[in-house]
Amino acid sequence: MVSEEDFWYHTFICVRTMNPFTGKWRITEMSQWDQSFVDMEVEGHFTFREGGGSFFQFGLVRGFMDCHYSTDLKSPSMEFTWEGSDEMDPASGSGRIE
């Protein structure tokens, strides 16, 4: 259940920015790993914040993202690079969300 404070905060952020990716997104399926690995330490997720500070974690992989959002609200997309760790070893990469 979402608290009233969280509801209004999330609503304010989404209306103010109109960024469809803002918020915490649960990972429910990954092609390379089963769900027990994805949720090993915490529920696998991506969290996108306005103004930076976006991050993710699944299994033993975690990282911080530098996100660049499209301005086309009819076809939202985002490209990102990330740096973090995979079982305490340095890791990095990039991705795209549509």
FIZAMAR-883962 format. One record per atom (N, C-alpha, C): residue number from 1; residue in three letters; chain; atom name; x, y, z. Coordinates in Angstrom, 1 decimal. Layout:
N
PT  pos  code  unit  site      xx      yy      zz
PT  NUM   ALA     A    CA       X       Y       Z
...
//
This chain:
98
PT  pos  code  unit  site      xx      yy      zz
PT    1   MET     A     N     0.8    -1.2     0.0
PT    1   MET     A    CA     0.0     0.0     0.0
PT    1   MET     A     C     0.9     1.3     0.0
PT    2   VAL     A     N     0.5     2.2    -0.8
PT    2   VAL     A    CA     1.3     3.5    -0.9
PT    2   VAL     A     C     0.7     4.5     0.1
PT    3   SER     A     N     1.6     5.1     0.9
PT    3   SER     A    CA     1.2     6.1     1.8
PT    3   SER     A     C     0.7     7.4     1.1
PT    4   GLU     A     N    -0.2     8.2     1.7
PT    4   GLU     A    CA    -0.7     9.4     1.1
PT    4   GLU     A     C     0.5    10.3     0.7
PT    5   GLU     A     N     1.5    10.4     1.6
PT    5   GLU     A    CA     2.6    11.3     1.3
PT    5   GLU     A     C     3.4    10.8     0.1
PT    6   ASP     A     N     3.6     9.5     0.0
PT    6   ASP     A    CA     4.3     8.9    -1.2
PT    6   ASP     A     C     3.4     9.2    -2.5
PT    7   PHE     A     N     2.1     9.0    -2.4
PT    7   PHE     A    CA     1.2     9.2    -3.5
PT    7   PHE     A     C     1.3    10.7    -4.0
PT    8   TRP     A     N     1.2    11.6    -3.1
PT    8   TRP     A    CA     1.3    13.0    -3.5
PT    8   TRP     A     C     2.7    13.4    -4.0
PT    9   TYR     A     N     3.7    12.9    -3.4
PT    9   TYR     A    CA     5.1    13.2    -3.9
PT    9   TYR     A     C     5.2    12.6    -5.3
PT   10   HIS     A     N     4.9    11.4    -5.6
PT   10   HIS     A    CA     5.0    10.8    -6.9
PT   10   HIS     A     C     4.1    11.5    -7.9
PT   11   THR     A     N     2.9    11.9    -7.5
PT   11   THR     A    CA     2.0    12.6    -8.4
PT   11   THR     A     C     2.6    13.9    -8.8
PT   12   PHE     A     N     3.1    14.7    -7.8
PT   12   PHE     A    CA     3.7    16.0    -8.1
PT   12   PHE     A     C     4.9    15.8    -9.0
PT   13   ILE     A     N     5.8    14.9    -8.8
PT   13   ILE     A    CA     6.9    14.7    -9.6
PT   13   ILE     A     C     6.5    14.4   -11.1
PT   14   CYS     A     N     5.6    13.5   -11.2
PT   14   CYS     A    CA     5.1    13.1   -12.6
PT   14   CYS     A     C     4.5    14.2   -13.3
PT   15   VAL     A     N     3.6    15.0   -12.6
PT   15   VAL     A    CA     2.9    16.1   -13.3
PT   15   VAL     A     C     3.9    17.2   -13.6
PT   16   ARG     A     N     4.8    17.5   -12.7
PT   16   ARG     A    CA     5.8    18.6   -12.9
PT   16   ARG     A     C     6.7    18.3   -14.1
PT   17   THR     A     N     7.2    17.1   -14.2
PT   17   THR     A    CA     8.2    16.8   -15.2
PT   17   THR     A     C     7.6    16.1   -16.4
PT   18   MET     A     N     6.5    15.5   -16.3
PT   18   MET     A    CA     5.9    14.7   -17.4
PT   18   MET     A     C     6.8    13.7   -17.9
PT   19   ASN     A     N     7.7    13.2   -17.1
PT   19   ASN     A    CA     8.7    12.2   -17.5
PT   19   ASN     A     C     8.0    10.8   -17.2
PT   20   PRO     A     N     7.7    10.0   -18.1
PT   20   PRO     A    CA     7.0     8.8   -17.9
PT   20   PRO     A     C     7.9     7.7   -17.1
PT   21   PHE     A     N     9.2     7.9   -17.0
PT   21   PHE     A    CA    10.0     6.9   -16.4
PT   21   PHE     A     C    10.3     7.2   -14.9
PT   22   THR     A     N    10.0     8.4   -14.4
PT   22   THR     A    CA    10.2     8.8   -13.1
PT   22   THR     A     C     9.6     7.8   -12.1
PT   23   GLY     A     N    10.3     7.3   -11.1
PT   23   GLY     A    CA     9.7     6.4   -10.1
PT   23   GLY     A     C    10.6     5.1   -10.0
PT   24   LYS     A     N    10.1     4.2    -9.2
PT   24   LYS     A    CA    10.7     2.9    -9.0
PT   24   LYS     A     C    10.0     1.9    -9.8
PT   25   TRP     A     N    10.7     1.1   -10.6
PT   25   TRP     A    CA    10.2     0.1   -11.5
PT   25   TRP     A     C    10.7    -1.2   -11.1
PT   26   ARG     A     N     9.8    -2.2   -10.7
PT   26   ARG     A    CA    10.2    -3.5   -10.4
PT   26   ARG     A     C    10.6    -4.3   -11.6
PT   27   ILE     A     N    11.7    -5.1   -11.5
PT   27   ILE     A    CA    12.1    -6.0   -12.6
PT   27   ILE     A     C    11.3    -7.3   -12.4
PT   28   THR     A     N    10.5    -7.6   -13.4
PT   28   THR     A    CA     9.7    -8.8   -13.3
PT   28   THR     A     C    10.1   -10.0   -14.2
PT   29   GLU     A     N    11.0    -9.7   -15.1
PT   29   GLU     A    CA    11.5   -10.7   -16.0
PT   29   GLU     A     C    12.8   -10.2   -16.6
PT   30   MET     A     N    13.8   -11.1   -16.7
PT   30   MET     A    CA    15.1   -10.9   -17.4
PT   30   MET     A     C    15.4   -12.1   -18.2
PT   31   SER     A     N    15.9   -11.9   -19.4
PT   31   SER     A    CA    16.1   -13.1   -20.3
PT   31   SER     A     C    17.3   -13.9   -19.9
PT   32   GLN     A     N    18.3   -13.3   -19.2
PT   32   GLN     A    CA    19.5   -14.1   -18.8
PT   32   GLN     A     C    19.5   -14.7   -17.4
PT   33   TRP     A     N    18.5   -14.2   -16.5
PT   33   TRP     A    CA    18.5   -14.7   -15.2
PT   33   TRP     A     C    17.1   -15.1   -14.7
PT   34   ASP     A     N    17.0   -16.0   -13.8
PT   34   ASP     A    CA    15.7   -16.3   -13.3
PT   34   ASP     A     C    15.3   -15.4   -12.2
PT   35   GLN     A     N    14.0   -15.3   -11.8
PT   35   GLN     A    CA    13.6   -14.3   -10.8
PT   35   GLN     A     C    14.2   -14.5    -9.4
PT   36   SER     A     N    14.6   -15.7    -9.1
PT   36   SER     A    CA    15.3   -15.9    -7.7
PT   36   SER     A     C    16.6   -15.2    -7.7
PT   37   PHE     A     N    17.3   -15.1    -8.8
PT   37   PHE     A    CA    18.6   -14.4    -8.9
PT   37   PHE     A     C    18.3   -12.9    -8.9
PT   38   VAL     A     N    17.3   -12.4    -9.7
PT   38   VAL     A    CA    17.0   -11.0    -9.8
PT   38   VAL     A     C    16.7   -10.4    -8.4
PT   39   ASP     A     N    16.0   -11.2    -7.6
PT   39   ASP     A    CA    15.5   -10.7    -6.3
PT   39   ASP     A     C    16.4   -11.3    -5.1
PT   40   MET     A     N    17.7   -11.6    -5.4
PT   40   MET     A    CA    18.5   -12.3    -4.4
PT   40   MET     A     C    18.7   -11.4    -3.2
PT   41   GLU     A     N    19.1   -10.1    -3.3
PT   41   GLU     A    CA    19.3    -9.3    -2.1
PT   41   GLU     A     C    18.1    -8.4    -1.8
PT   42   VAL     A     N    17.5    -7.8    -2.8
PT   42   VAL     A    CA    16.3    -7.0    -2.7
PT   42   VAL     A     C    15.5    -7.3    -4.0
PT   43   GLU     A     N    14.3    -6.8    -4.0
PT   43   GLU     A    CA    13.5    -7.0    -5.2
PT   43   GLU     A     C    14.2    -6.2    -6.3
PT   44   GLY     A     N    14.5    -6.8    -7.4
PT   44   GLY     A    CA    15.2    -6.2    -8.5
PT   44   GLY     A     C    14.4    -5.0    -9.0
PT   45   HIS     A     N    15.1    -3.8    -9.2
PT   45   HIS     A    CA    14.4    -2.6    -9.6
PT   45   HIS     A     C    15.3    -1.6   -10.3
PT   46   PHE     A     N    14.7    -0.7   -11.0
PT   46   PHE     A    CA    15.3     0.5   -11.6
PT   46   PHE     A     C    14.6     1.7   -10.9
PT   47   THR     A     N    15.3     2.6   -10.4
PT   47   THR     A    CA    14.7     3.8    -9.8
PT   47   THR     A     C    15.2     5.1   -10.6
PT   48   PHE     A     N    14.3     5.8   -11.2
PT   48   PHE     A    CA    14.6     7.0   -11.9
PT   48   PHE     A     C    14.2     8.2   -11.2
PT   49   ARG     A     N    15.1     9.1   -10.9
PT   49   ARG     A    CA    14.9    10.3   -10.2
PT   49   ARG     A     C    15.1    11.5   -11.1
PT   50   GLU     A     N    14.3    12.6   -10.9
PT   50   GLU     A    CA    14.6    13.8   -11.6
PT   50   GLU     A     C    15.9    14.5   -11.1
PT   51   GLY     A     N    16.6    15.0   -12.0
PT   51   GLY     A    CA    17.8    15.7   -11.6
PT   51   GLY     A     C    19.0    14.8   -11.3
PT   52   GLY     A     N    18.9    13.6   -11.7
PT   52   GLY     A    CA    20.0    12.6   -11.4
PT   52   GLY     A     C    19.8    11.7   -10.2
PT   53   GLY     A     N    20.7    10.9    -9.9
PT   53   GLY     A    CA    20.6    10.0    -8.8
PT   53   GLY     A     C    19.8     8.7    -9.1
PT   54   SER     A     N    19.7     8.4   -10.4
PT   54   SER     A    CA    19.0     7.2   -10.8
PT   54   SER     A     C    19.9     6.0   -10.6
PT   55   PHE     A     N    19.3     4.9   -10.2
PT   55   PHE     A    CA    20.1     3.7    -9.8
PT   55   PHE     A     C    19.3     2.4   -10.1
PT   56   PHE     A     N    20.0     1.3   -10.0
PT   56   PHE     A    CA    19.3     0.0   -10.1
PT   56   PHE     A     C    20.0    -1.1    -9.3
PT   57   GLN     A     N    19.3    -2.2    -9.0
PT   57   GLN     A    CA    19.9    -3.3    -8.4
PT   57   GLN     A     C    19.1    -4.6    -8.8
PT   58   PHE     A     N    19.8    -5.6    -9.2
PT   58   PHE     A    CA    19.2    -6.9    -9.4
PT   58   PHE     A     C    20.3    -7.9    -9.1
PT   59   GLY     A     N    20.0    -9.0    -8.4
PT   59   GLY     A    CA    20.9   -10.0    -8.0
PT   59   GLY     A     C    22.1    -9.3    -7.2
PT   60   LEU     A     N    23.3    -9.6    -7.6
PT   60   LEU     A    CA    24.4    -8.9    -7.0
PT   60   LEU     A     C    25.0    -7.8    -7.9
PT   61   VAL     A     N    24.2    -7.3    -8.8
PT   61   VAL     A    CA    24.6    -6.3    -9.7
PT   61   VAL     A     C    23.9    -5.0    -9.3
PT   62   ARG     A     N    24.6    -3.9    -9.1
PT   62   ARG     A    CA    24.0    -2.6    -8.8
PT   62   ARG     A     C    24.8    -1.5    -9.4
PT   63   GLY     A     N    24.2    -0.4    -9.7
PT   63   GLY     A    CA    24.8     0.7   -10.3
PT   63   GLY     A     C    24.1     2.0   -10.3
PT   64   PHE     A     N    24.8     3.1   -10.6
PT   64   PHE     A    CA    24.2     4.4   -10.8
PT   64   PHE     A     C    24.2     4.7   -12.2
PT   65   MET     A     N    23.1     5.4   -12.7
PT   65   MET     A    CA    22.9     5.7   -14.1
PT   65   MET     A     C    22.9     7.2   -14.4
PT   66   ASP     A     N    23.5     7.5   -15.6
PT   66   ASP     A    CA    23.4     8.8   -16.1
PT   66   ASP     A     C    22.4     8.7   -17.3
PT   67   CYS     A     N    21.2     9.3   -17.1
PT   67   CYS     A    CA    20.1     9.1   -18.0
PT   67   CYS     A     C    19.9    10.4   -18.9
PT   68   HIS     A     N    19.5    10.1   -20.1
PT   68   HIS     A    CA    19.2    11.1   -21.1
PT   68   HIS     A     C    17.8    10.8   -21.7
PT   69   TYR     A     N    16.8    11.6   -21.4
PT   69   TYR     A    CA    15.4    11.3   -21.8
PT   69   TYR     A     C    15.1    12.0   -23.1
PT   70   SER     A     N    14.3    11.3   -23.9
PT   70   SER     A    CA    13.8    12.0   -25.2
PT   70   SER     A     C    12.7    13.0   -24.8
PT   71   THR     A     N    12.5    14.0   -25.6
PT   71   THR     A    CA    11.5    15.0   -25.3
PT   71   THR     A     C    10.2    14.7   -26.1
PT   72   ASP     A     N    10.1    13.6   -26.8
PT   72   ASP     A    CA     8.9    13.2   -27.5
PT   72   ASP     A     C     8.0    12.4   -26.6
PT   73   LEU     A     N     7.0    13.1   -26.1
PT   73   LEU     A    CA     6.1    12.4   -25.1
PT   73   LEU     A     C     5.2    11.4   -25.8
PT   74   LYS     A     N     5.1    11.4   -27.2
PT   74   LYS     A    CA     4.3    10.4   -27.9
PT   74   LYS     A     C     5.0     9.1   -28.0
PT   75   SER     A     N     6.3     9.2   -27.9
PT   75   SER     A    CA     7.1     8.0   -28.0
PT   75   SER     A     C     8.3     8.1   -27.1
PT   76   PRO     A     N     8.0     8.0   -25.7
PT   76   PRO     A    CA     9.1     8.2   -24.7
PT   76   PRO     A     C    10.2     7.2   -24.9
PT   77   SER     A     N    11.4     7.6   -24.6
PT   77   SER     A    CA    12.6     6.7   -24.6
PT   77   SER     A     C    13.6     7.4   -23.7
PT   78   MET     A     N    14.6     6.5   -23.4
PT   78   MET     A    CA    15.7     7.0   -22.5
PT   78   MET     A     C    16.9     6.2   -22.9
PT   79   GLU     A     N    18.1     6.9   -22.9
PT   79   GLU     A    CA    19.3     6.2   -23.1
PT   79   GLU     A     C    20.1     6.5   -21.8
PT   80   PHE     A     N    20.9     5.5   -21.4
PT   80   PHE     A    CA    21.7     5.7   -20.2
PT   80   PHE     A     C    23.0     4.9   -20.2
PT   81   THR     A     N    23.9     5.4   -19.5
PT   81   THR     A    CA    25.2     4.7   -19.2
PT   81   THR     A     C    25.2     4.5   -17.7
PT   82   TRP     A     N    25.9     3.4   -17.3
PT   82   TRP     A    CA    25.9     3.1   -15.8
PT   82   TRP     A     C    27.3     2.7   -15.4
PT   83   GLU     A     N    27.6     2.9   -14.1
PT   83   GLU     A    CA    28.8     2.4   -13.5
PT   83   GLU     A     C    28.4     1.8   -12.1
PT   84   GLY     A     N    29.0     0.7   -11.8
PT   84   GLY     A    CA    28.6     0.1   -10.5
PT   84   GLY     A     C    29.5    -1.1   -10.2
PT   85   SER     A     N    28.9    -2.2    -9.7
PT   85   SER     A    CA    29.6    -3.4    -9.4
PT   85   SER     A     C    28.8    -4.6    -9.7
PT   86   ASP     A     N    29.5    -5.7    -9.9
PT   86   ASP     A    CA    28.9    -7.1   -10.1
PT   86   ASP     A     C    29.6    -8.0    -9.2
PT   87   GLU     A     N    29.0    -8.3    -8.1
PT   87   GLU     A    CA    29.7    -9.1    -7.0
PT   87   GLU     A     C    31.0    -8.4    -6.6
PT   88   MET     A     N    30.9    -7.1    -6.4
PT   88   MET     A    CA    32.0    -6.3    -5.9
PT   88   MET     A     C    33.1    -6.0    -6.9
PT   89   ASP     A     N    33.0    -6.6    -8.1
PT   89   ASP     A    CA    33.9    -6.2    -9.2
PT   89   ASP     A     C    33.4    -5.0   -10.0
PT   90   PRO     A     N    34.2    -4.1   -10.4
PT   90   PRO     A    CA    33.8    -2.9   -11.1
PT   90   PRO     A     C    33.0    -3.4   -12.4
PT   91   ALA     A     N    32.0    -2.7   -12.7
PT   91   ALA     A    CA    31.2    -3.0   -13.9
PT   91   ALA     A     C    30.6    -1.7   -14.5
PT   92   SER     A     N    30.3    -1.7   -15.8
PT   92   SER     A    CA    29.7    -0.5   -16.4
PT   92   SER     A     C    29.0    -1.0   -17.7
PT   93   GLY     A     N    28.2    -0.1   -18.2
PT   93   GLY     A    CA    27.5    -0.5   -19.5
PT   93   GLY     A     C    26.6     0.7   -19.9
PT   94   SER     A     N    25.8     0.3   -20.9
PT   94   SER     A    CA    24.8     1.3   -21.4
PT   94   SER     A     C    23.5     0.6   -21.8
PT   95   GLY     A     N    22.5     1.4   -22.0
PT   95   GLY     A    CA    21.2     0.8   -22.3
PT   95   GLY     A     C    20.2     1.8   -22.9
PT   96   ARG     A     N    19.1     1.2   -23.3
PT   96   ARG     A    CA    18.1     2.1   -23.9
PT   96   ARG     A     C    16.7     1.5   -23.4
PT   97   ILE     A     N    15.8     2.4   -23.1
PT   97   ILE     A    CA    14.5     1.9   -22.7
PT   97   ILE     A     C    13.5     2.7   -23.6
PT   98   GLU     A     N    12.5     1.9   -24.1
PT   98   GLU     A    CA    11.5     2.5   -25.0
PT   98   GLU     A     C    10.1     2.2   -24.4
//
